[in-house]
Structure formats: structure tokens, C-alpha cells
Amino acid sequence: MKPKDIVLDFYKSDVFLDKKTVSELLHPEVIVDWNSSQGFIQMNFQDVMELTDEMARSYIRSKIRISHILQENNLVSLRFSHFAKTIENPREDMLLGKFFVIWEIKDNKLFRGYQMSQL
């Protein structure tokens, strides 16, 4: 599978709410460096799994709208907006943020992520 396809599988609708699928796409030694409007966070495999659990409790639907995707060797860059539907308001897509991420693929899994986001 091409690195771009692996990344696209990760950003399909509702994947962020499915712990099993997320765990299958992540390398066991994954590290995500995330610069957000709230500050810097570094996450490992367990941290991403906990975030997935938290999102599954808070949202009934998750949708990614990709505007740009580029691949060079085992690196994939992606620009996207992330929307979700809450349990309280299932009819409205709420913008969670605008993101830019660079993923390094290793062993056909997401290995190293460098992400920036803003509300």
C-alpha cells in the first residue's frame, strides 16, 4: 500500500471514533508532535488511543475535509478541516479545527506525525 493511501485510510469519516481501526493504522512506536492553539503536546500510541476514546464519547460523527495532500517517498503532507457532530446536536457539523500534518510512514503504518492546528 502506498504511504498516501495509508494516510487517507486514517482520515476517512469516523475513523477517529473507532479505536480498533486507529490502532491498526498506527505504528506501535508512534509519536505525534502537535502544536495547537493551546500549546505543544507530544503523544505516543497510548495517548492517541485515549484521545480516540474521548472523541468517541463526545461525538457521534467525525468528518475530515481534505484540501491538500502531497506525498514524497515515505512522507505525506495533509491539510484538512475536521468536523464533528455532537450527541447534543447531531444535525450540525461543528468545526473542531483546521490542521496541517506531515506523516512519516514506517512498516506501512503511521510512525511519526508533525501536526499544527488552529480553531
Residue frames relative to the residue before (quaternion, step in Angstrom):
aa qw qx qy qz dx dy dz
M 1.0000 0.0000 0.0000 0.0000 0.00 0.00 0.00
K 0.4699 -0.6796 0.4901 0.2777 3.59 -0.98 0.86
P 0.6188 -0.5609 0.3932 0.3846 3.60 -1.10 0.63
K 0.6295 0.5423 -0.3358 0.4438 3.59 0.97 -0.79
D 0.6606 0.5094 -0.3042 0.4599 3.61 0.98 -0.81
I 0.6126 0.5405 -0.3405 0.4654 3.59 1.07 -0.73
V 0.6687 0.4876 -0.2942 0.4780 3.57 0.92 -0.91
L 0.6514 0.5138 -0.3197 0.4577 3.60 0.93 -0.82
D 0.6122 0.5413 -0.3477 0.4597 3.60 1.06 -0.67
F 0.6521 0.5271 -0.3039 0.4523 3.57 1.05 -0.80
Y 0.7624 0.3800 -0.1886 0.4887 3.57 1.04 -0.78
K 0.3481 0.7128 -0.5227 0.3122 3.61 1.15 0.49
S 0.6700 -0.5015 0.3632 0.4095 3.55 -1.23 0.48
D 0.8715 0.1394 -0.1489 0.4460 3.51 -1.12 0.93
V 0.4230 0.7005 -0.4891 0.3019 3.65 1.15 -0.01
F 0.6411 0.5472 -0.3349 0.4211 3.61 0.96 -0.80
L 0.6801 0.4716 -0.2882 0.4816 3.59 1.22 -0.32
D 0.6731 0.4851 -0.2657 0.4909 3.59 1.31 -0.15
K 0.3286 -0.7963 0.4802 0.1654 3.56 -0.11 1.33
K 0.6406 0.5376 -0.3310 0.4370 3.59 0.96 -0.83
T 0.6869 0.4726 -0.2881 0.4710 3.60 0.83 -0.95
V 0.6347 0.5247 -0.3332 0.4591 3.58 0.93 -0.86
S 0.6800 0.4961 -0.3052 0.4454 3.60 0.84 -0.91
E 0.6479 0.5169 -0.3204 0.4587 3.61 1.09 -0.64
L 0.7037 0.4661 -0.2667 0.4652 3.60 1.09 -0.61
L 0.6694 0.4971 -0.2935 0.4676 3.59 1.21 -0.46
H 0.4634 -0.6241 0.5558 0.2945 3.53 -1.15 0.72
P 0.5641 -0.6233 0.4072 0.3571 3.65 -0.93 0.74
E 0.7303 0.3838 -0.2223 0.5195 3.60 1.17 -0.54
V 0.2273 0.8150 -0.5064 0.1663 3.59 1.19 0.48
I 0.0325 -0.7425 0.6686 0.0250 3.53 -1.22 0.72
V 0.0801 -0.7738 0.6277 0.0285 3.55 -0.94 0.95
D 0.1611 -0.7452 0.6425 0.0768 3.55 -0.81 1.11
W 0.0183 -0.8313 0.5516 -0.0654 3.57 -0.40 1.26
N 0.1090 -0.7547 0.6462 0.0296 3.53 -0.74 1.18
S 0.0012 0.8113 -0.5822 0.0529 3.55 -0.45 1.24
S 0.6772 -0.4530 0.3670 0.4488 3.54 -1.30 -0.01
Q 0.6560 0.4991 -0.2994 0.4806 3.60 1.28 -0.28
G 0.6917 -0.4265 0.2824 0.5098 3.61 1.28 -0.22
F 0.6603 -0.5118 0.3874 0.3899 3.55 -1.33 -0.24
I 0.0262 -0.7639 0.6447 -0.0089 3.54 -1.07 0.89
Q 0.1044 -0.7487 0.6475 0.0960 3.58 -1.04 0.74
M 0.0868 -0.8209 0.5644 -0.0071 3.54 -0.70 1.14
N 0.2364 -0.7332 0.6195 0.1509 3.54 -1.18 0.73
F 0.7872 -0.3143 0.2229 0.4816 3.59 -1.28 -0.15
Q 0.6878 0.4866 -0.2864 0.4562 3.59 0.80 -1.00
D 0.6372 0.5307 -0.3274 0.4529 3.59 0.99 -0.79
V 0.6524 0.4981 -0.3137 0.4773 3.59 0.98 -0.82
M 0.6341 0.5216 -0.3321 0.4643 3.60 1.00 -0.75
E 0.6490 0.5067 -0.3128 0.4735 3.59 1.00 -0.79
L 0.6266 0.5207 -0.3260 0.4796 3.60 1.05 -0.75
T 0.6314 0.5274 -0.3228 0.4680 3.59 1.01 -0.81
D 0.6385 0.5186 -0.3159 0.4729 3.61 0.97 -0.84
E 0.6649 0.5126 -0.2955 0.4560 3.55 0.92 -0.96
M 0.6621 0.4979 -0.3041 0.4703 3.58 0.97 -0.86
A 0.6480 0.5240 -0.3189 0.4515 3.60 0.98 -0.82
R 0.6511 0.4968 -0.3130 0.4810 3.59 1.13 -0.59
S 0.7388 0.4506 -0.2221 0.4492 3.59 1.07 -0.73
Y 0.8050 0.2499 -0.0925 0.5301 3.58 1.05 -0.75
I 0.3299 -0.7363 0.5536 0.2066 3.54 -1.15 0.62
R 0.7840 0.1218 -0.0631 0.6054 3.57 1.27 -0.29
S 0.0676 -0.7779 0.6244 0.0207 3.57 -1.08 0.77
K 0.0028 -0.8115 0.5825 -0.0463 3.55 -0.83 1.00
I 0.1943 -0.7664 0.6066 0.0826 3.52 -1.03 0.92
R 0.1081 -0.7611 0.6358 0.0689 3.56 -0.98 0.89
I 0.1943 -0.8076 0.5537 0.0580 3.53 -0.37 1.34
S 0.1745 -0.7874 0.5829 0.0986 3.56 -0.90 0.94
H 0.7980 0.0620 -0.0201 0.5992 3.61 1.13 -0.61
I 0.0888 0.7617 -0.6408 0.0361 3.55 -1.15 0.69
L 0.0005 0.7947 -0.6042 0.0582 3.55 -0.86 1.06
Q 0.1204 -0.7855 0.6033 0.0664 3.56 -1.07 0.75
E 0.0472 0.7488 -0.6606 0.0256 3.52 -1.11 0.82
N 0.8094 -0.1187 0.0006 0.5751 3.55 -0.41 1.31
N 0.7977 -0.2608 0.1937 0.5080 3.63 -0.67 -1.05
L 0.5746 0.5576 -0.3842 0.4597 3.61 1.26 0.42
V 0.0528 -0.7831 0.6196 0.0061 3.56 -0.97 0.91
S 0.1539 -0.7743 0.6107 0.0616 3.56 -0.88 1.05
L 0.0500 -0.8082 0.5849 -0.0480 3.51 -0.95 0.96
R 0.0940 -0.7484 0.6540 0.0569 3.55 -1.07 0.86
F 0.1519 0.8132 -0.5404 0.1538 3.57 -0.68 1.07
S 0.3155 -0.6742 0.6236 0.2389 3.51 -1.41 0.20
H 0.2201 -0.7776 0.5799 0.1024 3.56 -1.00 0.90
F 0.0733 -0.7894 0.6093 -0.0141 3.53 -0.80 1.15
A 0.0335 -0.7880 0.6141 0.0290 3.57 -1.20 0.52
K 0.3020 -0.6981 0.6146 0.2088 3.51 -1.35 0.40
T 0.3243 -0.7628 0.5317 0.1741 3.54 -0.81 1.03
I 0.6363 -0.5082 0.4193 0.4014 3.52 -1.30 0.34
E 0.6767 0.5111 -0.2854 0.4466 3.58 1.01 -0.86
N 0.8066 0.1278 -0.0400 0.5757 3.59 1.07 -0.72
P 0.0457 -0.8736 0.4843 0.0142 3.60 0.50 1.17
R 0.6398 0.5481 -0.3294 0.4263 3.61 1.22 -0.17
E 0.7262 0.4176 -0.2267 0.4968 3.57 1.23 -0.33
D 0.3388 -0.6993 0.5943 0.2075 3.55 -1.00 0.92
M 0.1460 -0.7856 0.5985 0.0570 3.55 -0.73 1.10
L 0.3948 -0.7088 0.5317 0.2430 3.59 -0.84 0.96
L 0.2466 -0.7747 0.5683 0.1266 3.57 -0.70 1.11
G 0.7515 -0.3153 0.2064 0.5416 3.56 1.13 -0.61
K 0.3890 -0.6488 0.5928 0.2764 3.49 -1.43 0.15
F 0.1237 -0.8373 0.5321 -0.0215 3.54 -0.80 1.11
F 0.0532 -0.7151 0.6917 0.0861 3.47 -1.39 0.43
V 0.0507 0.8078 -0.5831 0.0697 3.58 -0.81 0.99
I 0.1695 -0.7230 0.6588 0.1204 3.53 -1.24 0.64
W 0.1105 -0.8013 0.5871 0.0314 3.56 -0.74 1.10
E 0.2162 -0.7090 0.6546 0.1485 3.53 -1.12 0.79
I 0.2307 -0.7755 0.5784 0.1042 3.55 -0.86 1.04
K 0.0456 0.7734 -0.6291 0.0636 3.55 -0.96 0.97
D 0.8358 0.0396 -0.0744 0.5425 3.58 -0.86 0.99
N 0.6158 -0.5862 0.3143 0.4223 3.58 1.10 0.82
K 0.6310 0.4730 -0.3479 0.5070 3.57 1.11 0.74
L 0.5705 -0.5639 0.4658 0.3736 3.55 -1.29 0.39
F 0.1364 -0.8470 0.5136 0.0169 3.54 -0.44 1.26
R 0.8125 0.0004 0.0597 0.5799 3.57 0.73 -1.05
G 0.0524 -0.8184 0.5722 -0.0082 3.58 -0.68 1.09
Y 0.1108 -0.7519 0.6483 0.0451 3.53 -1.08 0.86
Q 0.0444 0.8517 -0.5094 0.1143 3.55 -0.20 1.29
M 0.0798 -0.7500 0.6543 0.0546 3.52 -1.22 0.72
S 0.0137 0.8045 -0.5932 0.0277 3.57 -1.01 0.78
Q 0.0544 -0.7676 0.6378 0.0326 3.48 -1.35 0.46
L 0.4864 -0.6551 0.4899 0.3069 3.57 -1.04 0.72
